[in-house]
Amino acid sequence: MMNLAFSYLPLILLITLMVKKNPMPSSKALPFSAAVAYMVVLLVFKQDARLVNANVISGALLALTPLSIIAGAIFLFKCMEITGALAILRKALDGVSANPVAQLMIVGWAFMFLIEGASGFGTPAAIAAPILYSLGFPALRVALFCLVLNTIPVTFGAMGTPVWFGLSLLELPQQSVLEIAQQAALINTIAAPIIVILALRLVMCDTADIKKNLLFILLSTCACTLPYLGLSYFGVEFPSLLGGLIGLIITLLLAKYKVGIEATIQLAANRPAVNRPAAIEQTPEQPPENTVPLKMLVKAAFPLWGTVLLLVLTRLPELGLKALLQATEPALHISLGFLGTFHISTSLVASLTSILDTAVTWKHSVLYIPSIIPFAVTGSVTLWLFRHSSDSNSLKTASQQTLARMRTPFFAMLGALVFVNMMMLGDSSGQNSAAVAQIGHHLAQITGANWTFFAPLLGALGSFFSGSATISNLTFAGIQTTIAEQLSLPLTTILALQSVGAAMGNMVCINNIVAVTAILGLQNRDGDILKSTSLILAVFAVVAGGMGVLLVWVGG
């Protein structure tokens, strides 16, 4: 019982510090909570000191992954801003539709859906958030909107990695994996309209705007989720990627031809007057004023289509680039004494093994993590494409502005990853199991026979800690399997709920919140964001849990 209480302590402390009346910035709250978790693991759980310290080192090194992604995303955004590509895209989007709801659905829903299917790693919000901000939407609301909507496609994000890899330790038959995928896609498809409308409510001041454009919102939502659902019957790699691509094309056509969109659009309530006109009136007979020549549009959109192209090329196993960028051999091996052995391969895969003479390791695929490829590459090419119309010091300016933005998330990410490692440190035995495992088992004991309804929350808990649906599935799929067997619940349904929960947990994940606020330049708003996204998470959990109960009832 004492171990269980101490398992909860660092988590409760972190949440309290971040959501109290005068919240502590995440750059301080996370390192402090990590220190408390460190003391709990060392003094209460009595884990081996070398193992604990090795995990601290591993956690600090793991922070390089999100930090490099954030830096790459900021650099790309700054390159687009400096060259004027962002201004051209904004003008082009107004040419498609000046309706703010349409622009939110195009960029923040369909486009993010596509990017998540290709990459994951928090890339969708990193790309979409700056674009929406540049369109004039307030930064805080953009952050909330992107975090909430970067959930449904996550179940099959990064070419289905959370399913095919996240559930791989269970060694399930292929048919069972497909059933899990189908049920997870169905639950997400049912929940999607509700979650999309709630997300729009966060960014739009006037609910009347949502009501007047409701038909377009529902059509755009289903344009992504129905193909996503259909594709889940054939495999787990392409539901989000192809569903997002199909949805983006349909959403652009719906917006272009004003299907379900209000003709008169009031913008003043939602966007700063400095960026946008107070109101715009468009009718089907009125030609758009913001026409951008096709050649200029293709050039300005290069950071977007170039990013997607590079992501797809480096993620499709059949092309061979994925394996090449992740190759660990041949490599140079350097002994660092008691710190371990450092390895660097010709593909720039860096790793540290035998940290402090333990089994703890760390690996960072420099070229595969979406930082240099695609962000730095597409950002640099964008500067070259606009070299005649931009300042000769553009690269220096973009780099300096990127470094300035990185100061805030640096300590937050270090604290977050050490915190995660401490909370997930343990073995499979009862007394020394990880804090997150103890919390998971305790939640299952409390809910008992009603576990089906609460199963998504365990998946969300895993994502909250780790920032990854894949890691959540790897961590909790075994626990979910044990619970399903003990309570005689259908395994595929419970694991589908785990997958849905792991995806929806992305909206409350501290890593993701820190990342998007850093990219948008928001200061000390992490606690406010966590409170708002937690409310929508609760709604999502109720819908998902209710669907799970229904699926068990129908199956029974």
C-alpha positions, 0 to 999 in steps of 0.5 A: 500500500505504501508503494502504491501511495508513493507511485502516485506521489510524483504524478499528483505533485506534477499535476498540482504544480501545473494546474494550481492557481499560480502554476509553476512553469513546466521548465521548473515543475517537471525537473522538480517532479523528476527529482521527487520521482528519483528519490521515490525510486531510490529510497522507497522502491529501493532500486539499485542506485546504478540502475536508477542513475543509468536511467537518469542519464538515458532520460536526459539523452532521450530528451534530444529526440523531442528537442531536435524535432522542436528545433527543426520545426521552429527552423522550418517555420522561421524559414517560411516566415522570413522568405514570405512563403507563409504569406503566400500560403495564407493568401492562397488559403484565402483563395480557397476559402476565407472562412476560418472554419474551413481553414481550421479544418483544412490545416488543423484536421485533414492536413494534420491527419495526413502528416500523422499517418506519415510520421508521428513524433509530434510532427503534425502539430509542429507543422500545422500550429505555425501555419494556423497562427500565421493565419491570424488565429490566437496562439493559445487556441491554436495550441489547444486545437492542434493538441486535441485533433492530433489524437484520432489519427495517432492510432495508426500514426507513423505508418501504423507503428503503435499497432504493428510494433506497439502490440508486437510483444503479445505475438498476436495472430494477424487476424487478431491484430486486424480485429483490434485495428477495425474496432479501434478505427470504428471507435475513433470514427464515432468519436471524431465528430464530437472531438472535432466540434469540441476542438473548434469550440476551443479556437472559435469564440462564437459557437454560431460560426460552428453551427452555420458551418456544421455540414462542412465540418461533418463532411470534412471529418468523415472525409478522413475517418470513413476511408480510415475505417475502410482501410483498417480492414486491410492493414494497419500501415495506411489508414491515417496516411491515405485517410488523411490524403483522401480527406485533405483532397475532399476538404479542399474541394468542399471548401473551394465550392463552398459546400456547407460553408456560410457565405458571409464570414465574420473574422474579427472575433477570432483573429487579431485585427492587425493580421486580418480584415474585420469581415469578408463577404464572398458569394459563389458568383464573386471571384476570389480576390486572393488568387495566387499563380500556380507556379508561385503556390507550388514554390511557396508550398514546397516546405509542406509538400517537400516535408510530406514527400521526404517523410513518406520516402523515409518511412516506406520500408519497401523503398529501403531508405528507412532501413538505411537511415536506421542502420547501426552498422558499420559503426565506430565504437568508443569506450567511455569507461564506466559511462558505457560504450558510445557507438556512431554508425555511418548512418549517424545512428548514435547509441550508448550501451552498458550505461554505468555497467547496466543493461540500460541503453540509449539510441538516437537516429539523427537522420531518421528522427524528423528534425534534419530530415525533413525539417532542416532540409526543407527549411534550407531548400526553402531559403535557397528557392527564395534566395533572390527575394529574401535577405542574404543573412536569412539562414543566420537569422532563422538559426538565431531565432530557433536557438532563442526559442529553444531556451524555454523547452530545454529544461522542461524536456530534460525534466520530462524524460527523466520523470518518465524514466523514473516512473517506468523503472521497475521489473515484473515482480509485484514489489518492484514493478514500475510506478505506472504499472502499479497505478494501472493495476490499482485502477483496474482493481478499483473498476473491477467488472466495469473495466471495459468502460475505463480501459481507454484511460490506462492507454491515455495514462501511458501516453501522458507519461511517455508522449508516445502511443507506441510506448503506451501500447508496449507498456500497458498491452500486457496489463490489459491482456491480463485484466481481460483474461481475469475478467473474461473480457474479449481481448481484441476489444480491450486492446482496441480500447488501449490503442484508442486511449494511447492515441487520445492521451497525446492531447494531455501529454506534457512532452507534446504540450511543451513542444507546441508551446515552444514552437508558438512562443507561448510562455507559462501556459502549459498548466492552462492547456493541460486543464482544457485538454483534460476536459476534452480527454474526459469526454473522449474517454466516455465516448470510447468507453461507452463504445467499448461496452457496446462492442462487448455487449454486441459480441457477447 
